[in-house]
Amino acid sequence: MQIKINGKKEDLSAMLVGSVRYALGRRTYIVDWTCEFIRNNTHLLLEKDKKVIIRDIEQQKEYGYGDKCDEDCWLALLKYLKDEQL
């Protein structure tokens, strides 16, 4: 099913950055859901926002990613985003 979003790509990209920031460090289903959504929709992110997400995930290491399964999700997304930049 296709959906229509009212607003600009910049708005949606910023909302995705916000969703990552909300989910970082949490220990709930939202981590996997957020990582999967971002991975499946990187075309919705501006390049500058991809860099922000990469930076945020890298900096979260200092505070912890949550449980092991959460860390695995974040590190997999980090690798995916970095690989996509090549």
RODO-2510 file (C-alpha; in nm, 4 decimals, decimal comma):
residues 86
     n   res          X          Y          Z
     1     m     0,0000     0,0000     0,0000
     2     q     0,1354     0,3415    -0,0937
     3     i     0,0885     0,6325     0,1434
     4     k     0,1071     1,0052     0,0845
     5     i     0,3011     1,2200     0,3263
     6     n     0,2160     1,5880     0,3505
     7     g     0,5342     1,7848     0,3895
     8     k     0,8827     1,7979     0,2478
     9     k     1,1508     1,5325     0,2399
    10     e     1,3474     1,7453     0,4876
    11     d     1,0616     1,7161     0,7358
    12     l     1,0412     1,3394     0,7103
    13     s     1,4178     1,3040     0,7281
    14     a     1,4246     1,5139     1,0468
    15     m     1,1478     1,2999     1,1971
    16     l     1,3537     0,9871     1,1268
    17     v     1,6515     1,1411     1,3057
    18     g     1,4197     1,2107     1,5983
    19     s     1,2987     0,8520     1,6013
    20     v     1,6571     0,7260     1,6185
    21     r     1,7348     0,9617     1,9039
    22     y     1,4240     0,8474     2,0887
    23     a     1,5085     0,4793     2,0472
    24     l     1,8828     0,4965     2,1234
    25     g     1,9558     0,3356     2,4573
    26     r     1,6054     0,1961     2,5032
    27     r     1,5361    -0,1678     2,5757
    28     t     1,2088    -0,2246     2,3944
    29     y     1,0697    -0,3419     2,0626
    30     i     1,1144     0,0134     1,9300
    31     v     1,4864    -0,0410     1,8749
    32     d     1,4440    -0,3219     1,6220
    33     w     1,1488    -0,1490     1,4610
    34     t     1,3391     0,1789     1,4231
    35     c     1,6528     0,0148     1,2847
    36     e     1,4506    -0,1886     1,0365
    37     f     1,2483     0,1125     0,9209
    38     i     1,5586     0,3270     0,8720
    39     r     1,7391     0,0473     0,6873
    40     n     1,4414    -0,0081     0,4560
    41     n     1,3873     0,3637     0,3915
    42     t     1,7277     0,5283     0,3678
    43     h     1,6048     0,6955     0,0489
    44     l     1,3945     0,9182     0,2758
    45     l     1,7011     1,0532     0,4571
    46     l     1,8982     1,3562     0,3508
    47     e     2,2726     1,2920     0,3401
    48     k     2,3312     1,5328     0,6279
    49     d     2,0783     1,3421     0,8386
    50     k     2,2458     1,0087     0,7591
    51     k     2,5669     1,1586     0,8952
    52     v     2,3837     1,2756     1,2079
    53     i     2,2421     0,9259     1,2661
    54     i     2,5862     0,7696     1,2164
    55     r     2,7363     1,0161     1,4653
    56     d     2,4580     0,9602     1,7184
    57     i     2,4930     0,5811     1,7031
    58     e     2,8714     0,6053     1,7390
    59     q     2,8435     0,8414     2,0367
    60     q     2,5880     0,6173     2,2078
    61     k     2,8648     0,3603     2,2636
    62     e     2,9823     0,5759     2,5545
    63     y     2,6445     0,5381     2,7287
    64     g     2,5503     0,1885     2,6138
    65     y     2,3058     0,0649     2,3530
    66     g     2,0790    -0,1270     2,5874
    67     d     2,0701    -0,5053     2,5842
    68     k     2,2925    -0,7172     2,3588
    69     c     2,0136    -0,7524     2,1015
    70     d     1,9758    -0,3726     2,0930
    71     e     2,3487    -0,3240     2,0487
    72     d     2,3450    -0,5738     1,7624
    73     c     2,0650    -0,3774     1,5894
    74     w     2,2377    -0,0418     1,6265
    75     l     2,5759    -0,1687     1,5140
    76     a     2,4207    -0,3424     1,2124
    77     l     2,2423    -0,0191     1,1170
    78     l     2,5639     0,1768     1,1673
    79     k     2,7522    -0,0572     0,9344
    80     y     2,4714    -0,0429     0,6790
    81     l     2,4673     0,3376     0,6755
    82     k     2,8455     0,3613     0,6547
    83     d     2,8592     0,1058     0,3725
    84     e     2,5900     0,2985     0,1868
    85     q     2,8058     0,6115     0,1931
    86     l     3,0890     0,4419     0,0019
***
